[in-house]
């Protein structure tokens, strides 16, 4: 791996607000970053994107990915940068064809049975994903000492959904049919995914990531018992593997729309923080999640589109509810493309304790 960042060079926990909050501390002001803070809502990102022939090539270009990662930091001064990449680099690295079609999103050669699962291979994972680790190392050199660097991956259930459906879906009915009709087949796939995701996260830490986030974007389609088996349990396995190598690197889990099971998820997985979607009451979640587990969230991304008093008042309410708690301000999901950059600037100023323009 080129230009790997020694762990000894990473600024200690006490020097970065995000790391202090994720260690269970209440800090002077909540650290903040936004999911999808790099992307199409920024004109500089749209210009940068034109330099690559397709989205996957963009993700695998260390210089372009690093530049996309730092663009919002330069403009808005968030407390953390999250590496520009995609959760579907995992199936791509395992040997499943992945591409992104304009107007359709991700398209994969859908898995239909055991023979295709057996054809997936872990042997080229770090080689194929090497450009992502190079992008992390390069990004680390571009950030100041106050800004943390986040690496990430999709959780097994969410990645499996795309691998089985072959695209996005409203119901992920094919993936759900596997867990009911062929749980042994799904277990076979999950064993591969747990190993691949854990190794990918470990490699990101070796390249300079100081925080990790696991996105289980489609956790909310699972009923209670299946959520425990296919979201909580594999996440626990991944967290255990990563922590056995890098015990002090905090991990944020995001079981999107998991509702009343958020406390169970936090307790069993042993994540250091949970990300909340916008539909989860943040004050209630604080009563469900263990006190030592930080909470991250959860402004509605549409309020960032609307801006003005509606956005600022709700952001202020969230901050007041979480005052004195280990807390990271974020959105309940990612920034949407139609978001005006000036609204992001106004919200960022508020969160830094400045008077918004």
N, C-alpha and C positions, 0 to 999 in steps of 0.2 A: 504494500500500500504506500503510495507516494505521500511524502510530507505529513506523515502521521504526527499528531500532537501529543507529546508526553503528558500523562495525567498529572505529573508534578507541576506542569506549567499552567494548569487551570487555576484561576483565582479562587481562594478559599471561600467557603460558604458565606462567611460573615461579610464579604465584600460585594455581594450581588443580592439585590432585593428578592429576585425570583427564587434563588437557592435558599435564602433564609426563610421565605414563606413556605417553601416545600419541605423544609426541615421541621415545620411545626411552629415557627415563630410568627408573631404579629409584628409587622414592621411599621415604619413611620407613615407610609402610604402604601396602598396595595400595588404591587407590581402588575404590569399589564402587557398583554400582547393579544393579537386577534387571529383566530383561525382564518386561513387563506388571506393573510395580510399582504402577501405578494401575489399579484395576479392582474386580471384583465381590467379592474377598475382604475389602474394606474396607467397613464399615458406612456410613461417610461418603460413599463413592462410590455405594453403592446408593441413598442418599437423594438425592444429586445427580442421578443418572440419571433419577429420576422426574420431573424438571423438563422433560424433553424428550420429544416424542411418539415418536421413534424414534432408532435408533443414529446414522444418518447426520446427522440434525438436531443431535444432540448433538456430533458431531465438527465440525460447521460453526458451532457457537456459540462465539465466542471466549471469552466469560466462563466458560462451563461447562467448555470444554476446558482453559483455563488453571487453573481451580480443581482439576480432576481431576489435572492434572500436578503441582501442588504439594502435594496432600494427603499422599502418602507421604513427601515431604521433611519436612513438618512433623512427622509422626509418627515417622519412623525416621532422618532425617538422612543419607540417601545423599549421595554425592559428586556425583551428577548427576541431573538431571530429564530425562526424555524426553517430548517433547510428546505429548499425548493425541490420537491420530488413528488412521488405518487405512491399510494399503497399498492398499486398493481405492478410495481417492479418485482415483487416477489414471484407471482406466477410467471412473469417473463423470464426471470432468472432460473426458474425451475424447468423451463422448456416449453411452456404453453404460449402460443402466439397471442400477442396483445397489441392492439393498435387503437388509436383514437380517431374517430371519424367526425368531421365537422357536422354539427347538428344532431349527432347520435351518441356522442360520448364514447366510453370504452367498449370495444368489441373484442371478444376472445373466442378461440375455438373451444366450444363448450365441452366439458367432461361428461361422458355418458356411462362410464363403467370402470371396473378394476384395471383393465388393461391400460387405459390411459393414465390412471393414477400411477401404475407401476412404471410408466414411461417418464414420469417426472424424476429429475435428478438433482441432488444437493451438491454434486461435485463441482459445478461451475458457479455456485452462488457468489462467492466473494470476487471471482474474476469478473463476472458479468456486472456486479454491483460496485466494482472498484471505482468507477467515475463518481459515484455518489459519495464515497469516502474521501476521494480527492476534493470534491466540492466542499465537504465539511471542513477539511484541513485548510483549504484556501479561504473559506468564509471566516474561520477562526482568526486569521491574520488581519481581516478587515474590520473586526468589531473592537470597540473600545472595552476597557476593563470593567465597565459597569453592565455590559450587555451579555446575557447568557445565550448559549447556542443550544437549540433543541433539535434532536433527531426523532424520527418517528417510524411507525409501521402500522399497517392494518392488523386488526386482530383476526384470528383464524376464521371465525364465523363469517365476518364480512368479506374476507378474501374468498372464502369457499363459495359464497353466494355468487360472486362474479364468475368464478371458475366454472360453476355448474350451469348457471343461467346463460353465460356467454355475453352478458350485457347487464345493464341496470334493469330493475324491475320494481313494480309497485308492491308485489306480494312475495317475490322470491319463492314461488310455489314449487319449482323443481328442486331447489335446495331443501325446502321443508319436506318434500316427499322423500328425499334421501334419509332424513333423520327419523322418519316414521317407518319407512319400508325397508331401508337398507342401512341401519345404524352402523353395522360393521364396515360398510364401504366408506361412510363418512369418517369413522374412526381411523381408517387407513389413510385418508387424506389429511385428517387433523394431525396425525403423528408426524407427517412430513412438514406440515405448515408450522407446527409448534417449534420444531427444530430449526427450520429456515428463518422464522421470524426472530427467535431468540438470538441466533447467530448474527443476523442482520443488525439487531440492536446493539449487540456487543461490539461489532465492528464499527458502528457509528460512534460509540464511546471512545474506542481506540483512535478514531480519526479526529476527535475533538468535541463531540457532543457532551454537554454537561447535564442535560435533562432529556428524558425520553417520554414520548406519548404514544399510547396504543389507542387507535381509533377503531371502535366497534360500531360503525355507523348504522348497521342494520340489526343491532341487538334488540331493538324494540319490536321486531316482528315475531320474536320468540315468546311463547307462553312460559309461565313460571318455571316448570320443571325442566323444560328444554333450555331455558336461559341459563339455569344452573349448570347443566351438562355441557352446553356448546358455547357459552360465553364465559361464565365464571371459572369453570374448571380449567380450560386451556389457558386463560389469562393467568391464573395462579401458577401454572406450570412454566409459562414464559417468564413471569416475574421471578420465580425461584431460580431459574437458570441464569438470568441476567444478574441477579443479586449475588449468586455464588461466585461470579467473576468480578463484578463491580458493585460491592455492597452499598457504597455511599452515593451512587448516582440515583437521583429521584426518578420515579416512574409515575406518570399521570395516566389514569385509565378513563376512557370516554365510552361508556355503554349507552349510546344515544337512545333516548326515549325508553329507558328501562323502568321509569316510574318508581313504584314503592319498593323495588328490590335494590335501590341504590345502596342502602346500608349493608345489606347482605353481600353485595358485590365488593364494597370497600373492605369489609372484614375478612372475607375469605381470600380474595386475590392478594392482599397485602401490598396494594399500591400505596404510594405516598400521598397521592391526591386524586380526587375524582373531578372530572369535568361534568358540568350540568348542562343539559339542553334548556332551551328557553321555557319549556312547559313545566319544569320542575321548580316548585317554590323554594327559593334559596334558604330562607329562614327555617323552613321545615326540614330541608335536607341537612342542615347543620345539627338538628336534633337526632338524625338517623345515622349519620356517619361518625365513626369514632373520632374523638377529639384530636387525636394525634394526626389524623388524615386531613390534609388541606383540601379546600374546595376551590374550584376554578369555574368561573362563569359570570353571568349567563344572560347578558343583554340580547334581546331579540335583534337579529341582523337587519330586519326591516326598519327598526328604529334608526339604524345607522344610515339607511337610505333617506328616511324622512328628515332626520336631523332636528336642529332647533330645540326649543324647550322640552318637547316630548322625549327626545333622546337624553338630554342633559338631566332632566328631572328623574327619569328612571335610573340612569347611571348613578346619580347621587343617592337614590334610595337603596340600590344594591350595596353601594359602598358603606352606607350608614348601618344597614342590617349586619354586615360582616365586620364592622369595626371591632378591633381587638381580637380578631380571629385569624388563624393562618389562612390567607385568602389571596387568590390571583384573579384579577379582573380579566374577563374575556367575553366573548359572545357565546350564545347558545348553539351556534353553528357558524359556518364560514361566511366571510364577507361575500356579498353577491356582486356580480359584474356592474350593475347599475348604480352602485354606491358612489356618491360624490366624494372625491378626495378631501374636499374642504370640511365635510362632516367628520371624517376620520381625524383631521387635524384639530377640530374643535373638541372632540371627545378626548383626544390624547392630552390636550392642554388641561382639561378639567381633571383628568386622572393624575397629572403631574402636580396638581395644586395651583395651577395658573388660572388666570381669568380668561375664559375662552373668548376669542375674537368675535 
